[in-house]
Amino acid sequence: MTALKTRPASADTAYTDDFYTWTQEQGARLRAEDLSGLDRDNLAEEIESLGRSQYDSLVSLWRVVLLHLLKFDYQPERRICSWTVSIRTHRNRAADVLEDNPGLNSRLAQALVRAYRDAREEAAAETGLPLTILPKVCPYTRGELLTRPFAIDLDDTSD
């Protein structure tokens, strides 16, 4: 049996050389209050990146909701249950992201604009409908996105 070779831990692992080890060392330094050894610029960038990833997640979730709403509304003859399940699931997840990150509420309008742009293009590609048929500006209000009922919601007696 061959032993795995591991790189010895260094107190000065560079951010660009080994990100994982760098994160572990930086976390240990923070806990030990060893502020002199912190890589402040890269730590700041990574913390900001975590916030951006929450925003990106919100945009992605709303994109799926909007995609399926567009397909539901513009191709009623092809409606399938999975669209409404997807709408419900993704709007619940988006609501969870907003609940967990209330600071994102100030960027919700921007997130919806970005999400709709991509959802509109995807809906046109997936349905075969001309892009010009779909509104250039999101036709749904925030309230509709969060609470518009579908048959699956009306049959829900679990609440």
Beta strands, then each sheet from edge to edge (+ up, - down):
end
